[in-house]
Amino acid sequence: MEKDAINLTLIHQWMTVSDAELLLIDAYKRFRSSKKYGGNMVQTLMNIEYGILQRSSEDWVRAKLNLIKSKQLT
């Protein structure tokens, strides 16, 4: 996951590695319940999310990060 986080910072140069890790951890937490379906479902969903994060606008990614950070504070 660290390699993916670093790669996200190469695409979104304003982003820190810890921000990228936060996005990926949040995605994993949302998808981990899909393990019950078997196979590589969680990995597939993580790959899709990673692709979405790669091509999303800075505004969208920043809004998602702000939402994740605000959830952590409560």
Protein Blocks (a to p, Z undefined) as FASTA:
>chain_A
ZZmmmmmmmmmmmbcfklmmmmmmmmmmmmmmmmmngpjllmmmmmmmmmmmmmpcfklm
mmmmmmmmmmmmZZ
